[in-house]
Amino acid sequence: MTIERVGPSATAGERRMLREFLDFHRATLAVKCEGLSDEDLRRQSMPPSTLSLLGLVRHMAEVERAWFRRVFDAEDVPLVWSDAGDFQVAYDVREADGAQAFDAWQAEVARSREIERAAESLDVTAWSERWEEDVSLRMVLLHMIHEYARHNGHADFLREGIDGAVGV
């Protein structure tokens, strides 16, 4: 499957621009994983780190769920891989299935998009226990862009270590 990654508009309004930057970073993670076997996706960076591309995909499913569903939409749902709310569980990919992880991530992305589009404006707020204050949809989108950008940097190095692919 070829992943289409479209760059964000340089002149769009704020909400569209935030949405497009987030989608660009989501697509970047998918591109970094494209064409790899489950074994490759599970390959860890270096001891003692357990960081892997598959772990990043699972982690981002958790982050999507946490910020859009649990915080912003106040849904009472556990994390995808941890009933205890431990984000680190996502990085344990020894027995993880790539297709299952990508399906879960894509389902969370789809739900996140629904929640974002349903909000009246970027100024709509929801209570965040982590920040101990209300957070706006704008903040959630910016946080998600930051989270993906940071982890896409990790994905660059992981992919290069697997097959030498750089860029994209």
C-alpha positions as CSV (number, residue, x, y, z in Angstrom):
1,M,0.0,0.0,0.0
2,T,1.3,3.4,-0.9
3,I,0.7,6.1,1.7
4,E,-0.2,9.6,0.4
5,R,1.4,12.3,2.4
6,V,0.1,15.8,1.5
7,G,1.9,18.8,2.8
8,P,-0.1,21.3,4.8
9,S,-1.4,24.5,3.2
10,A,0.8,27.5,3.8
11,T,-2.2,29.9,3.7
12,A,-5.1,28.0,5.3
13,G,-6.9,29.3,8.3
14,E,-5.7,28.2,11.7
15,R,-8.0,25.2,12.2
16,R,-7.4,23.8,8.8
17,M,-3.7,24.4,9.1
18,L,-3.5,22.6,12.4
19,R,-5.5,19.7,11.1
20,E,-3.3,19.4,8.0
21,F,-0.1,19.5,10.0
22,L,-1.3,16.8,12.2
23,D,-2.4,14.6,9.3
24,F,1.0,15.2,7.6
25,H,2.8,13.9,10.7
26,R,0.4,11.0,11.0
27,A,1.2,10.1,7.4
28,T,4.9,10.5,8.1
29,L,4.8,7.8,10.8
30,A,3.0,5.5,8.4
31,V,5.5,6.2,5.6
32,K,8.4,5.4,8.0
33,C,6.8,2.0,8.6
34,E,5.8,1.3,5.1
35,G,6.9,-2.0,3.5
36,L,8.5,-3.5,6.7
37,S,7.8,-6.9,8.2
38,D,6.6,-7.3,11.7
39,E,10.1,-8.5,12.6
40,D,11.6,-5.2,11.2
41,L,8.9,-3.1,12.9
42,R,9.8,-4.8,16.3
43,R,13.5,-4.1,15.9
44,Q,14.7,-2.1,18.9
45,S,17.0,0.9,18.6
46,M,19.8,-0.1,21.1
47,P,19.9,-1.5,24.6
48,P,18.6,-0.7,27.1
49,S,16.0,1.2,25.0
50,T,12.9,-0.8,23.9
51,L,12.0,1.8,21.2
52,S,10.8,0.4,17.9
53,L,8.7,1.5,15.0
54,L,5.9,-0.8,16.1
55,G,6.2,0.5,19.7
56,L,5.8,4.0,18.3
57,V,2.7,3.1,16.4
58,R,1.2,1.5,19.5
59,H,2.2,4.5,21.6
60,M,0.6,7.0,19.2
61,A,-2.6,4.9,19.3
62,E,-2.5,5.4,23.0
63,V,-1.8,9.2,22.7
64,E,-4.6,9.7,20.2
65,R,-7.0,7.9,22.5
66,A,-5.8,9.7,25.6
67,W,-6.0,13.2,24.2
68,F,-9.0,13.1,22.0
69,R,-11.2,10.5,23.6
70,R,-10.3,10.5,27.3
71,V,-9.3,14.2,27.8
72,F,-11.2,16.2,25.2
73,D,-14.3,14.1,24.7
74,A,-14.4,12.8,28.3
75,E,-15.0,9.2,27.2
76,D,-14.5,6.6,30.0
77,V,-12.3,4.2,28.0
78,P,-9.1,2.5,29.0
79,L,-5.9,2.8,27.0
80,V,-5.6,0.4,24.1
81,W,-3.0,-1.8,25.7
82,S,-3.1,-0.9,29.4
83,D,-6.0,-1.0,31.7
84,A,-3.8,0.7,34.3
85,G,-3.0,3.7,32.1
86,D,0.6,2.8,31.6
87,F,1.8,4.3,28.3
88,Q,5.0,2.3,28.4
89,V,3.2,-1.0,27.9
90,A,2.8,0.0,24.2
91,Y,6.5,-0.3,23.8
92,D,6.6,-4.0,24.7
93,V,6.2,-5.4,21.2
94,R,7.8,-8.8,21.7
95,E,4.5,-10.5,20.9
96,A,2.8,-7.6,19.1
97,D,1.1,-8.0,15.7
98,G,1.8,-5.2,13.2
99,A,-1.5,-5.4,11.5
100,Q,-3.4,-5.3,14.8
101,A,-1.3,-2.3,15.9
102,F,-1.9,-0.4,12.7
103,D,-5.6,-1.2,12.8
104,A,-5.9,0.1,16.4
105,W,-3.9,3.3,15.5
106,Q,-6.0,4.0,12.4
107,A,-9.2,3.5,14.4
108,E,-8.0,6.0,17.0
109,V,-7.0,8.4,14.3
110,A,-10.4,8.1,12.7
111,R,-12.1,8.7,16.1
112,S,-9.8,11.7,16.8
113,R,-10.8,13.2,13.5
114,E,-14.5,12.8,14.3
115,I,-14.0,14.5,17.7
116,E,-12.0,17.4,16.2
117,R,-14.5,18.0,13.4
118,A,-17.5,17.9,15.8
119,A,-16.0,20.6,18.1
120,E,-17.5,24.1,17.4
121,S,-14.2,25.9,17.6
122,L,-10.6,25.6,18.6
123,D,-11.5,27.4,21.8
124,V,-13.7,24.6,23.1
125,T,-12.2,23.3,26.4
126,A,-12.1,20.1,28.4
127,W,-10.6,19.4,31.9
128,S,-7.2,17.7,31.9
129,E,-6.1,15.9,35.0
130,R,-2.5,16.0,33.7
131,W,-2.4,19.8,33.3
132,E,-4.9,20.3,36.2
133,E,-6.8,22.9,34.2
134,D,-9.0,23.1,31.1
135,V,-7.3,22.6,27.8
136,S,-8.6,23.9,24.4
137,L,-8.9,21.9,21.3
138,R,-6.2,24.2,19.9
139,M,-3.8,23.0,22.7
140,V,-4.7,19.3,22.0
141,L,-4.0,19.7,18.3
142,L,-0.7,21.5,19.0
143,H,0.3,18.9,21.5
144,M,-0.5,16.1,19.1
145,I,1.6,17.8,16.4
146,H,4.5,18.1,18.8
147,E,4.1,14.4,19.9
148,Y,4.2,13.1,16.4
149,A,7.0,15.4,15.3
150,R,9.1,14.3,18.2
151,H,8.5,10.6,17.6
152,N,8.9,10.9,13.8
153,G,12.5,12.0,14.6
154,H,12.9,8.7,16.4
155,A,11.2,6.9,13.5
156,D,13.8,8.4,11.1
157,F,16.7,6.8,13.1
158,L,14.9,3.5,13.6
159,R,14.1,3.2,9.9
160,E,17.6,4.1,8.9
161,G,18.9,1.4,11.2
162,I,16.6,-1.2,9.7
163,D,17.3,-0.8,6.0
164,G,19.3,2.4,5.5
165,A,16.2,4.4,4.2
166,V,16.6,8.1,5.1
167,G,14.5,11.2,4.3
168,V,10.8,11.3,3.5
